[in-house]
Amino acid sequence: MRVNWRTDWPQWVIIGGMLSFAALAWPSTPDQMPVHWNLYGEPDRFGGKFEGLFVVPLAGIAVYLVLAFAPRFDPGRANYAQFAQAVMILRTAVIAMLGAVYIGLQLAAHGSRIDISKLVALVIGGLFLVSGSVMGKLRPNWFFGIRTPWTLSSKEAWVKTHRLGGWLFVAGGFLIMLSSVAPAPWNGLAIAVVAFSVGIVTVVYSYFVWRSDPEKIPPAGTRPA
């Protein structure tokens, strides 16, 4: 896995757009601006304009670098060629999510009447949808996907868990996006309930598939000496 401008340029455009906006908006931005909102979509903490303008773009750079270079440290990095496109879609979706949230935060901070709780529900729901659509294409690795002790010890558990996880993520994404029409804090609670439910179901399912797999292997270093 390596940085490739032909596939990474959408992420660069999003990050560059956020940084450009931050630089251009600096002179006209007040010294104090909202930087955090509660479950009701109301600002509950204010910070300086550097925090309000630059923290999300800088976080975008950090996330981009981690997601781009982490596979180089994966012992099974040669396996990434089988699902490189799926990983690229996931990486782009995460950066796009940050970009969408950043736009909403700046609109709200500069006086626009935008419901942050509804925006977050739409963005998180969209990320679930995208993740679910490619999850079944992921193959065993240490950084992307549903990584439990059992999916990492059984190829069958990995494949079946990600197949189920894909459907659950898509269904959960639709539910979260639908919750955006509900008043706060119900949309925030919907995100938490869906994420917790999907996590529990996939973890438990991976264990039962692993248990019945005759070809499962012990994780490295767990065999008796």
C-alpha positions, 0 to 999 in steps of 0.5 A, a space after each residue: 500500500 502506497 500513496 498514489 496521487 491518482 487515487 488519493 487526490 480526492 482526499 487531498 482536495 478535501 483536506 486542502 479545501 479545509 485548510 484554505 478556508 481556515 486561512 481565508 476565514 482567519 481575519 474575519 473570524 472572532 477570537 472566540 467561537 463554538 467548538 463543541 456541541 451537546 446532544 441537543 445540538 447546542 454549543 457547550 464549549 467555546 475556544 480560540 479561532 485556531 482551535 475552531 478553524 484548524 483542529 479538524 483540518 489538522 486531524 484530517 492530515 493525521 488521519 490521512 497519514 495513519 490510514 495511508 501508511 499503517 498498511 506498511 507495518 502490517 505483517 500481512 501487507 502483501 494481502 492488501 492487493 486483493 482489497 486495495 480498492 475497498 481500502 481506498 473507498 474507506 479512506 476517502 469516506 473517512 476524510 469526506 466525513 471530516 470535511 462534511 462535519 467541518 463545513 457544518 461546524 463552520 456554518 454554525 460557528 459563523 451564524 448559520 442556523 444549522 442543526 449539528 445533531 442532524 448533520 452528524 446523524 446524516 454524516 455518520 449514517 453515510 459512513 456506515 453505508 459506505 463501510 457496509 458496501 465494501 466490507 465484504 471485500 476486505 480480507 484478513 489484515 490488522 488495520 481495516 475491518 472487524 478485527 476480533 481474536 476470532 476473525 484474525 484466527 480463522 479465515 472463515 470467521 473473517 469472511 462470514 463476519 464481514 459478509 454479515 457486518 456489511 449488511 448490518 452496517 448498511 441497515 444501520 446506516 439507513 437507520 441512523 440517517 432516518 434518525 436525523 428527522 427526529 429531534 435531539 437527542 434521539 438522533 445521537 442515541 440512535 447512533 450509539 444504539 446502532 453502533 453498539 448493536 452492530 458491534 456486539 452482534 459481529 463480535 459474538 457471531 465471529 466467535 461462533 463461526 471460529 469455534 466451528 472452523 476446523 482450520 482455525 489457527 492459534 494466534 501467534 505466540 499462544 501455543 504452549 512452549 
